[in-house]
């Protein structure tokens, strides 16, 4: 290799070095350490950790709270992901058209995204206060009785789903809006000349061209649905009766409330494996339906 080519390669690797160090220190090393910790016991005082093999995983299989948190997370994900994406796409199509007050609508839809998650949770706690909250005040106009929305295990998780959709839809709307503005207007003009209606054009042209954005949004929506902690701590603390305990919140409880770091590492490994399988499945099955420009 010539000196000039060697200097070029060295210069490129030096430019990548800061990012590589950060990734290794804060992503790869913690992930590997977490996998290793899952095969050891939690150190207690003067008692060091010992190798226990698959005992932590066996305890996880026999843990009813883990299965309750997993069921809650699956239900939460299956509800928030399609609702958030559908609402984001609907808002993006709406504010992309020529309507009065379009800048204000865009700002209104995006505002929940920039609010801190703790602030959002506290706002919605006041909405759900039995008898005095905004939800019961509105329902009271129709003669409906007050309801303890966050204190009832049949409605608590649904309340969290509403907050998550309200918070994330505006964020995903921005990506759809940017993608819609990249679609050539000549396509709509050609479709209009052929007599294609709005719905037919959206279904046959617009939505297929939005598939790369949809894949990106879908992956982020899946990740968001498995990383919720802030809202749960402020609004329900996992109750009532673990009805709103999701996987990451349960990991937080085990690791920082019960100080069982080895079992928390085990739960984290399962969560990472689940996210990896979901992301891989999305790329394998959705990539065939994606139309890149």
DRENZAGU-547366 format. One record per residue (C-alpha): x, y, z; residue in one letter; residue number from 0. Coordinates in Angstrom, 3 decimals. Layout:
N
X Y Z A NUM
...
***
This chain:
293
0.000 0.000 0.000 X 0
1.374 3.397 -0.971 X 1
2.049 6.037 1.710 X 2
-0.676 8.310 0.310 X 3
-3.263 5.487 0.419 X 4
-2.129 4.530 3.923 X 5
-2.554 8.117 5.119 X 6
-6.047 8.204 3.598 X 7
-7.059 5.005 5.436 X 8
-5.501 6.226 8.682 X 9
-7.257 9.564 8.386 X 10
-10.602 7.826 7.856 X 11
-10.170 5.535 10.875 X 12
-9.121 8.468 13.052 X 13
-12.309 10.289 12.075 X 14
-14.328 7.216 13.071 X 15
-12.422 6.697 16.325 X 16
-14.470 9.029 18.613 X 17
-17.776 7.495 17.513 X 18
-16.315 3.972 17.773 X 19
-15.075 4.628 21.313 X 20
-18.472 5.954 22.393 X 21
-20.273 2.981 20.840 X 22
-17.885 0.511 22.450 X 23
-18.023 2.168 25.872 X 24
-21.754 2.886 26.105 X 25
-23.361 0.259 23.826 X 26
-21.293 -2.843 23.120 X 27
-19.512 -3.190 26.463 X 28
-22.700 -2.736 28.560 X 29
-24.553 -5.222 26.337 X 30
-21.829 -7.857 26.678 X 31
-21.495 -7.198 30.423 X 32
-25.258 -7.576 30.848 X 33
-25.241 -10.962 29.095 X 34
-22.374 -12.151 31.306 X 35
-24.019 -10.854 34.502 X 36
-27.151 -12.852 33.730 X 37
-25.183 -16.060 34.381 X 38
-24.000 -14.929 37.830 X 39
-25.712 -14.262 41.141 X 40
-26.145 -10.817 42.633 X 41
-23.298 -9.869 45.032 X 42
-24.557 -9.196 48.563 X 43
-22.249 -7.313 50.940 X 44
-19.166 -9.411 51.554 X 45
-20.565 -12.278 49.474 X 46
-19.260 -12.049 45.899 X 47
-21.248 -13.131 42.875 X 48
-20.894 -16.730 41.760 X 49
-21.603 -18.510 38.504 X 50
-25.140 -19.926 38.554 X 51
-25.572 -20.841 34.888 X 52
-29.196 -20.711 33.751 X 53
-30.700 -20.399 37.240 X 54
-31.708 -16.781 36.661 X 55
-33.465 -17.723 33.427 X 56
-35.226 -20.595 35.181 X 57
-36.400 -18.201 37.892 X 58
-37.646 -15.848 35.204 X 59
-39.727 -18.588 33.578 X 60
-41.340 -19.278 36.959 X 61
-41.913 -15.574 37.744 X 62
-45.631 -14.675 37.354 X 63
-44.918 -10.923 37.431 X 64
-42.577 -11.286 34.449 X 65
-45.309 -12.985 32.424 X 66
-47.834 -10.351 33.519 X 67
-45.439 -7.580 32.450 X 68
-44.798 -9.348 29.129 X 69
-48.532 -9.704 28.461 X 70
-49.068 -6.043 29.340 X 71
-46.227 -4.993 27.043 X 72
-47.551 -7.035 24.129 X 73
-51.016 -5.529 24.543 X 74
-49.519 -2.056 24.935 X 75
-47.369 -2.465 21.814 X 76
-50.167 -3.916 19.681 X 77
-52.334 -0.946 20.630 X 78
-49.922 1.989 20.514 X 79
-47.966 1.071 17.365 X 80
-50.829 0.937 14.817 X 81
-52.740 3.794 16.457 X 82
-49.697 6.080 16.577 X 83
-48.631 5.358 12.993 X 84
-52.152 5.712 11.616 X 85
-52.726 8.986 13.468 X 86
-49.316 10.339 12.414 X 87
-50.001 9.520 8.768 X 88
-53.484 11.053 8.942 X 89
-52.151 14.269 10.474 X 90
-49.301 14.454 7.944 X 91
-51.679 14.097 4.986 X 92
-53.973 16.701 6.485 X 93
-51.344 19.387 7.183 X 94
-49.634 18.682 3.849 X 95
-52.671 19.974 1.987 X 96
-53.567 23.573 1.284 X 97
-55.697 24.402 4.315 X 98
-56.172 27.553 6.371 X 99
-53.944 27.833 9.439 X 100
-51.601 25.065 8.288 X 101
-48.539 26.353 10.234 X 102
-50.540 26.517 13.464 X 103
-51.900 23.008 12.948 X 104
-48.396 21.659 12.412 X 105
-47.208 23.398 15.562 X 106
-50.178 22.097 17.558 X 107
-49.619 18.498 16.417 X 108
-45.883 18.648 17.136 X 109
-46.079 20.429 20.515 X 110
-46.668 17.255 22.634 X 111
-43.420 15.839 21.275 X 112
-41.236 18.605 22.721 X 113
-42.820 18.443 26.182 X 114
-40.806 16.531 28.833 X 115
-42.212 13.070 29.519 X 116
-42.584 13.795 33.243 X 117
-44.543 16.960 32.461 X 118
-46.801 15.044 30.064 X 119
-47.468 12.374 32.702 X 120
-48.363 14.980 35.336 X 121
-50.705 16.770 32.929 X 122
-52.577 13.563 32.171 X 123
-52.717 12.590 35.849 X 124
-54.848 15.693 36.404 X 125
-56.983 14.716 33.400 X 126
-57.694 11.324 34.980 X 127
-58.419 12.505 38.565 X 128
-61.737 10.878 39.598 X 129
-64.578 13.374 39.697 X 130
-62.451 16.480 39.158 X 131
-60.310 15.621 36.128 X 132
-61.037 16.822 32.616 X 133
-62.137 13.358 31.458 X 134
-64.785 12.985 34.168 X 135
-65.859 16.612 33.768 X 136
-66.557 16.030 30.072 X 137
-68.278 12.699 30.677 X 138
-70.331 14.282 33.436 X 139
-71.942 16.543 30.854 X 140
-73.523 13.381 29.412 X 141
-74.669 12.126 32.806 X 142
-71.962 9.495 33.178 X 143
-70.615 8.770 36.698 X 144
-67.061 9.469 37.843 X 145
-64.516 6.710 37.359 X 146
-61.108 5.972 38.880 X 147
-59.329 5.632 35.550 X 148
-55.813 4.981 36.874 X 149
-56.970 2.985 39.894 X 150
-58.931 0.385 37.952 X 151
-56.937 -2.478 36.442 X 152
-59.337 -2.671 33.492 X 153
-58.740 0.944 32.401 X 154
-55.269 1.876 33.733 X 155
-53.317 0.417 30.813 X 156
-55.697 1.978 28.302 X 157
-55.028 5.363 29.919 X 158
-51.291 4.910 29.370 X 159
-51.940 3.931 25.747 X 160
-53.855 7.173 25.151 X 161
-50.994 9.225 26.616 X 162
-48.382 7.424 24.507 X 163
-50.325 7.896 21.270 X 164
-50.882 11.586 22.058 X 165
-47.184 12.062 22.816 X 166
-45.605 10.179 19.879 X 167
-47.973 10.785 16.965 X 168
-46.705 14.315 16.363 X 169
-43.105 13.131 16.290 X 170
-43.792 10.531 13.604 X 171
-45.943 13.023 11.708 X 172
-42.805 15.070 10.947 X 173
-41.193 12.149 9.103 X 174
-44.324 11.431 7.096 X 175
-44.711 15.111 6.270 X 176
-41.141 15.293 4.982 X 177
-41.689 12.157 2.892 X 178
-44.949 13.495 1.431 X 179
-43.214 16.670 0.331 X 180
-40.637 14.593 -1.572 X 181
-43.266 12.934 -3.784 X 182
-43.171 14.558 -7.244 X 183
-46.379 16.529 -7.972 X 184
-46.283 15.228 -11.554 X 185
-47.517 11.862 -10.268 X 186
-50.714 13.407 -8.925 X 187
-51.232 15.347 -12.131 X 188
-50.792 12.213 -14.223 X 189
-53.198 10.289 -11.991 X 190
-55.763 13.087 -12.263 X 191
-55.563 12.934 -16.048 X 192
-56.273 9.204 -15.873 X 193
-59.317 9.830 -13.697 X 194
-57.875 8.341 -10.481 X 195
-59.577 9.479 -7.282 X 196
-57.838 10.643 -4.111 X 197
-58.205 7.361 -2.263 X 198
-57.031 5.331 -5.249 X 199
-53.990 7.611 -5.698 X 200
-53.138 7.368 -2.000 X 201
-53.494 3.586 -1.936 X 202
-51.643 2.898 -5.201 X 203
-49.035 5.670 -5.311 X 204
-48.623 7.667 -2.107 X 205
-48.600 4.881 0.482 X 206
-46.188 2.603 -1.450 X 207
-43.779 5.534 -1.814 X 208
-44.058 6.124 1.939 X 209
-42.994 2.576 2.819 X 210
-39.323 3.487 3.584 X 211
-40.587 6.081 6.046 X 212
-43.123 3.617 7.412 X 213
-40.365 1.074 8.078 X 214
-38.310 3.692 9.911 X 215
-41.315 4.865 11.914 X 216
-42.371 1.288 12.690 X 217
-38.963 0.357 14.103 X 218
-38.934 3.456 16.292 X 219
-42.514 2.825 17.416 X 220
-41.626 -0.726 18.450 X 221
-38.623 0.510 20.432 X 222
-40.721 3.212 22.104 X 223
-43.366 0.672 23.095 X 224
-40.793 -1.349 25.036 X 225
-38.967 1.485 26.788 X 226
-41.739 3.231 28.713 X 227
-40.812 3.935 32.337 X 228
-41.388 7.631 33.095 X 229
-45.141 7.676 32.602 X 230
-45.612 4.527 34.670 X 231
-43.596 5.873 37.617 X 232
-45.550 9.136 37.694 X 233
-49.025 7.856 36.867 X 234
-49.472 4.324 38.231 X 235
-46.191 2.899 39.608 X 236
-47.093 -0.353 37.882 X 237
-50.448 -0.758 39.607 X 238
-53.078 -1.599 40.297 X 239
-52.037 -5.224 40.835 X 240
-49.275 -4.944 38.179 X 241
-51.875 -4.045 35.536 X 242
-49.569 -1.395 34.053 X 243
-46.197 -3.022 34.759 X 244
-44.292 -3.199 31.461 X 245
-41.013 -5.028 30.892 X 246
-38.635 -2.094 31.229 X 247
-40.459 -0.828 34.316 X 248
-40.196 -4.286 35.871 X 249
-36.472 -4.328 35.068 X 250
-36.178 -0.935 36.776 X 251
-37.984 -2.261 39.846 X 252
-35.863 -5.400 40.079 X 253
-32.580 -3.589 39.523 X 254
-33.033 -0.374 41.506 X 255
-35.762 -1.145 44.041 X 256
-35.003 -4.761 44.940 X 257
-31.263 -4.489 44.041 X 258
-31.244 -7.854 42.283 X 259
-28.888 -6.808 39.493 X 260
-28.314 -10.324 38.177 X 261
-32.021 -10.976 37.661 X 262
-32.419 -7.508 36.154 X 263
-29.621 -8.366 33.704 X 264
-31.473 -11.554 32.797 X 265
-34.661 -9.648 32.075 X 266
-32.679 -7.109 30.043 X 267
-31.164 -9.850 27.886 X 268
-34.640 -11.189 27.127 X 269
-35.868 -7.690 26.276 X 270
-32.911 -7.044 23.959 X 271
-33.398 -10.413 22.263 X 272
-37.095 -9.685 21.763 X 273
-36.362 -6.271 20.237 X 274
-33.666 -7.756 17.992 X 275
-36.054 -10.417 16.667 X 276
-38.777 -7.850 16.034 X 277
-36.388 -5.532 14.185 X 278
-34.998 -8.403 12.118 X 279
-38.492 -9.571 11.233 X 280
-39.489 -6.088 10.148 X 281
-36.501 -5.802 7.837 X 282
-36.967 -9.286 6.363 X 283
-40.718 -9.085 5.711 X 284
-41.232 -5.396 4.997 X 285
-38.212 -4.845 2.781 X 286
-39.998 -6.648 -0.077 X 287
-42.827 -4.111 0.071 X 288
-40.626 -1.043 0.102 X 289
-40.325 1.126 -3.005 X 290
-37.192 3.268 -2.968 X 291
-37.050 6.311 -5.216 X 292
***
